């Protein structure tokens, strides 16, 4: 077994390091740095996967991309019945739902928020700048912020049913959900009016495996420290 995480700073790959620490697996890290201007991953990641995005994990000859697929693979292969419910159960359906929801539903409004913030602050000719800022503000106010509120309220409600996203036990769904919730907490969608999400975030940040992953991965702006 030779697991390698192609780790981009301040990215979704941090939760893959965390998962590997929770599973107690040995792994190596190949580090990549974002372009300080564009914040994009370097071209060198394309040598590992054609899309050039992180996370990418190699396990011997197998190359895996997409966070949800990576979490599902690692837990299924190496979990030994930890971090996921048994397949075929209602709990597993819920677990699988959160693996997909994190990127399919939670992340798009957060990404749109970031994009339109950049549109509003981007350099432009003086006669274009007010128009760009007005459009960005309108889209944010009328669509993005209501969507963020909708999702954060939904997550707050779901955590009112159980302490973790799949019932009474911490698992891979919580690891997968960490990035969108951390990103929301770090942006202009504070969790101060959502005590269950805040408590959940504090509990995952206190986990020893999470702290070990930070030590291995390096600076991570969303850790809340």
N, C-alpha and C positions, 0 to 999 in steps of 0.2 A: 504494500500500500504506500502510495506517495501522493498525498493531497497537497496541492499548491493553490493558494488564494492569490489571484492577481488583484491587488488591493490599491484602489484609488483613494487618495485622501478625501475626507469629508464626503463619503459616498455610501451607497447601500451596502457596499462590501463589508462595512464595519459589523453589520448584523450577522454576516456569515462567519466572521472571526468569533463573534460571541457564541453562535451556535456550536462551533467546533470546540470551544472551551467548555460549554455545557455538556457536550458529549465526551469530553476528556480525550479527544483525538490528537494525535501528532500531526502537524502540518507545517508547511513552509510558506513564507510570504514573499511575493515579488511586488515591489512598491512602485507606484506611479504617482506623479504630481499633476494637478490641474494647471492649465495655462492661467497665469495670474490675471490676464485681461479677459479672455473669453470664458474662463472657468470650465472649459471643455477638457476631456481626457486627452492625453498625448496620442499621437499617431501610432506609437509603438504597441499600443494595446490591440491594434488591428492584426498584428502578427499572431495573436492568440485566438481572437474571434473577429470575424469580418466586420461586425458593427463597431468595434473599438470602444465598447462600454464596459463598465464595471458594475457588478461583480462578474468575474469569470473564475471558475474553479476547474482545475484539472485533477483527475484521479487516475493515475497511471495514464492510459491512452485516451481516456474519456475526457471530453471538453464540455463543460456545462455553463450555460449563461441563463439569465433571468433569475431573480432572487427566489421567487416562489418555487420554481423548478429545482433550484439548488437546495432549498430547505427541505422540500419533499424527498429528494433523492438521499440526502445525508441522513435524515431521520429514519427513512425506510431501510436504508442499507446498514447503518451503524447504530441506530437508536436502541436496539434490543428492548423494544416495547416501552421506550421512554419518549416523552415529549410529543406523542401523538396518540389519539385513541385507536382502537382496533378498527381495521377496515370493515366496512359493511354495517357499522353502527350509526345511529343518528348523530352521535358526538363526532364521528369522523367526517360526516357531511358538513357539520358546522366548522370543524377544523379546516377542511378544504375550502369552504366559503371564505374564511378570513385570509387564507393564502392568496386567493385571487382578488379579494376586495381591496387589499392594501395597495396594490398597484393599479388595479382596474378602475376603482372608484375613489379611493381616498387621495391618491397622489395627483390626478389631473387638475383639480382646482388649485392645489398648492403650486403646481408648476405654472399654471396660468397667472397666479398672483405674482410670482417671480418675474415672468415674462413682461407683464404689463407694468410692473414697477420699473423695469429697465426701459421700457418704451417711454414712460413718463419722464425719466431722467436722462435719456440718451441725448447726445449732442445732435443738433439739427440746425438748419438755417433759422434765423430769428423769426421769420414769418411762418414757419412750419411748426416751431416748438409749441406755441399755445394750442394749436389744433391737436397735436399728438398727445399733449398732456390732458386735454379735455376728453379726448376719446378714451385714453387709458383710465382716467378717473371714472368716466361714465360706465365703462365695461366692468370695472372693479366694483363700483357701487351697486349696479343693477343686476349683475350676474355672479361674479366671483365670490364676493363676500357673503351673499345669501347661500351659495352652495357650500362654502366652508362652514357656515353656521349650521346648516342642515346636517352635514356629516359629523361635525363635532358633537352636536346635540344627540345624534343617533348613537355615537360611540359612548357618550356619557350614560345614556339610557341602558345600553347593552351591559355596561359594567355594573349597573344596578342589579342585574340578575345574578351575576356570579363575580367573584374577585378577579378571574382571568377570562380571556376571551372564549375559552372552551371549558367552562365549568369551574370546578374547584381547584384544578391543578394547573400550574404553569406549564406551557408547552411551546411547540414550534410556532403556533399561531401568534403568540405574544411576541416572539422574536421578529416575525415577519411584520407585525403591526408597529414595531418600534419606530421605524424610520418616518412614516408619515406623521405620527403623533409627535415625535421629536421635532420634525420640521415645522409643524404647526406651532408648537410651544416656542420655537426660536424665532418665529416670524411675527406678523402683526395679527395673529389669531390666538391671543393668550388663553391659557386654560384656567385663569383665576376664578372664573365663574363656573368651573366644571370640576368639582372636588374629587370625583371618582377618577377621572382621567389624570388629574394631578397626583393622586395617591398611587395609581397604577404606574405612572412614570417614575415616581420616587422609589417604588419597590423594585422595578427592573434595574434602575441605576444602582441600587444597593446590592445587587446580586454579585457574589464573588467572581463568577464567570464573566459577568459584564465588565468588572474592573480589570480582570486579567486581559480581556480582549482589548481594552483601551491601552494597556501597557504594551501589548504586542503591536497594535495597529498604529499607535502614535496619536498626535493631536486630532481631536474630533470635536468640532464646534457645537454639535448637538447634544453633547453629554450632559450639559447643564451644570458643569463645574465652574 
